[in-house]
Amino acid sequence: LPTGADVPTPSRCHRRHFRAKSVYPALRCSTMEGLCTVPKITVALPTPFDEDQVDVPGLERMAGWVKEQGVNSVIAAGTTGEFAGMTFAERVLVLEATRRGLGVDGFLFANVSACCVDDAVQLARDAVRSNARPDALLLLPPFYHAPFSPAINAAGVEAFFRKFFNRLPRRFEADCAPGAERRVPPVFLYTFAWHTQQPISAEVYGRLCAEFPDRIAGVKASGMGLEQAQQFSLAAPGRAVLVGNGRINLDVLKAGLHVVSGDGVPVCWALSTLAKRCRGSVSADGRYMPRSCGGLFRFLTPSLPLSLPLSLTHAHTRLLSRARARA
């Protein structure tokens, strides 16, 4: 394992909730080609803090390390990254730092989620005009209030997104070059009812895709099962479906969908390995390692959602070595 400058300096994460320190050892894996320009594996980065300020150098190193492991698609300031506890300026700062660490060839999601439509449009403007040059935008429905009924919820969520797309320009003037314009990238709808209490149904998603076919590239569906996620593919064929559920990563990849993970950041190289295993037929021996990885993710999720002790990473490295020996 690398030492010294090769290891990201531990920094304080989750200033408003945790004070955990994260250390990420470097382990290599190959990049997986994606569908619809979106890589097969995406990770949502935590946001490191130094006291009460974003640890910009630490975030740049983290994004660069993830890319070295073969994962070339990241979400900056998403759910894992504590976007709800940040100012607009901090969210842009995180986005630009992530781009510098990821490089110009990485796929970068800009989370523009907000409960107010005009705030979401402003966040989109800030992201597009920044030096981050995001490849896609990510937008949750309004969060906090529980729905009165599925029908009322569906109508309200659909109206929110329709108003957003009607108010979102197709181009914004660039900050760095007055007079020059930048195209607004495609949008991924983001459903995570476990946190927001407001699900996006497959029916609503399908209608919005039909109404805005050149603006919606897909959906990030977190906290749901495979069959439920597949309904989004059926509702709008040809668009990417990113599934966030660490317990079914292997099944998601085998079904031809995309994986997105926040708790898998410290072992993102293993996620890339899962993707490579699913390119062709999976042998009986080949299934051993993915099942083992899934077991580790399930172990980590309830206790260490955002950081991973070095000892556990060592244990997972030994686990992978035994799996490779069996294969």
Secondary structure, DSSP 8 states (H G I E B T S, - for coil): ---GGGS----EE-TTT--EE-------------BTTB-SEEEE---EEETTEE-HHHHHHHHHHHHHTT--EEEESSTTTTGGGS-HHHHHHHHHHHHHHH-TTSEEEEE---SSHHHHHHHHHHHHHSTT--SEEEE----SS--S-HHHHHHHHHHHHHHHHHHS-SEEE-SSSTT-EEE---EEEEE-HHHHS----HHHHHHHHHHSTTTEEEEEEES--HHHHHHHHHHSTTSEEEEE-GGGHHHHHHTT-EEEESTTGGGHHHHHHHHHHTSS---TTTTHHHHHHHHHHHHHHHH-SS---HHHHHHHHHHHHHHHHH-
